[in-house]
Amino acid sequence: MERDNLKLLTPVSCREESLRFSKSPKIGIMSTKKAGFLTVATSYTSNSASTVELKPSYKIPIVLVAVAIPLLVVQPGLGSVVGLFGLFLLFQAVTLRLQFSVTDLDIYRGEKLLRRFPYQEWQNWRIFWSGVPILFYFKEVKSIHFLPILFDPNTLKTCLEERCPRT
């Protein structure tokens, strides 16, 4: 990654009051006026200035449906619940789209925007478990969110690290 002559500082959190970009598309400057937050200057790749849509991942729903089949023989009730949950997640993976814009994480169903999560309100995020990523957690100022990993986990992690570095 190309670095310009900027001092690189670590942000205290993802919240900032202003996000502005210089004339060069590779440089982003984040700053804050709130006490306890550091001013951050960092280089961005060209992807951070554009919208990235995550590709769906069907791994978790398919594994759940596959596990449900033998469970139906041994424990029909449990097998039914696991199978229905797997089918529900499969439907979500097919219909939902996550898009990382410059300032927000957007969730779409088809062309309809369902929810917008501005990065300036994020305090923290994690992907559980790194070997087999199955859960994405992020905390905003007023709420906590848990999402199953129904999208490419590598692209998800890359976009999160670019747009909202962890503290």
N, C-alpha and C positions, 0 to 999 in steps of 0.2 A: 504494500500500500504506500503510495506516495505521501510524504510528509512535507509540509511547508514550514517556514520559520515561525511556528506558533508554540507557545508554552502550553503543554498538555497538563490539565489538572483533572482530578477525579471529582465527579459530582457527588454531593451528599445524598441526593435523591433524584428521581426523574422529574420532579416538579420544577418548573421554571416559569417566570412571568412572561418572558419574551423568547422567541425563537426566530432568528433572522438569518438570512443567508447572504453571503457576500456575492460579488459579481461572478466569481469563479464558482462553477457548479460543484467543485470538489470540496469546498470549504464551508463548514457550517459553524456558526458561533452561537452558543447558548449562554444566556446570562440571567441573573436573578437579582432582585432588589430586596428579597426577604433575608432577614438575619439568620445566620446559621447555614446559608447555602453559599457555595463557591461559584465563581464565574468560571465557565468552562469554554475552552476553545479547542476544537478537535477537527481532524480531517474526516471527511465522509467519502465513501465510494459513490459512484454515480447512482447506484441503486437507492441510496438513502434519500435522494432528492426526487425519486419517482415512486409510484405506487407499485407494490409487489403483492400479487395474489398468490396465496398458498395453494398448492395442488392437494387434492384430497388423498388421504391414506386410509385404506380399508382394512388394515391389519387387525386392529382391535375388534371391530364388528365381526369379521370372518372368524377369528379365533373364538369369540364368544359363541357364535352359532355352531361352530364345529364341536366345542366342548359340550354344548347343550344336547347334541344328538345322543351320545352315550349316557348322559345324565338322565335323559327321558326314560331310558330302560331301567336304571337303578333307582332314581328319585324323580318320578314324573313331575311333581310340583316344582321342585328346584330347577329341573331341566327346562320346564316351560318358562319360568321367570328369566333364567339366563338366556334362553333363546329369544324371547320377546325383547329383552334389553339389547341383545346383539342386533336384532332387526331394527329396533328403534335407532341405535347408533349408526347402522348402515344407511337408513333413510336420512339422518342428519348429515352424514358424510357426503351423500349424493347431492343434497339440496343446499347446504350452507357453504358460504365462501368467506374466508378471512382475507382482508386486504389491509396491508400496512401502507398508510400514506405518510407524508412528511410529518404530520402532527397527530394522527390518530390511528387506532386500530378499529377498523370497521367490519361489522358482520352483516353479510347480505344473504338473503334467500332469493335466488333468481336475481332480478334487477332491483328488488326492494331492500332498502337499508333498514335493518332491524335494530341495530344498536351501534353507537359510536363511543369509543373509549379514548379520550384525549390523553396523550402521554404526560401532559403537565400535571394530571391528577394521580399518576401512578407513583406509588411509594416503593414497591418491590415486586419481583416476579421470580418464579422458579419453574423448572421442568422436572417432574418426578418420573421416574428413576432414569438416570442417564444411560444405563445399559439397555433398558427396555422402556423408552419413554411412553407413559400411558396417561399422565395427568399434567396439565398446565395450570399453574396458579398465578394470579396476580392480585395485588392489593392496591386499591385506589384510596383516596383520602376518606371517602365515606362508605366503601364497601369492599368485600373480598369476593373473588371469582375463582371457580374451579371449572376447567373445561377438559373433557377427554381429548386426547391427541388424535384427532380425526383428520389431521393435515400433516404434510411432510415435516417431521420433527427437526431435521437439519436446517431447512429454510426458516422454520419458525424461530429456532435459536439464533440464527444469523441475523434475522430482522430485528429481534428483540435486543441483541447486543449492539447493533448499529443505532437503533432509534431510541433505546431506553437502557443505557448501560446500568448494570447492577451496582449497588453501593457496597 
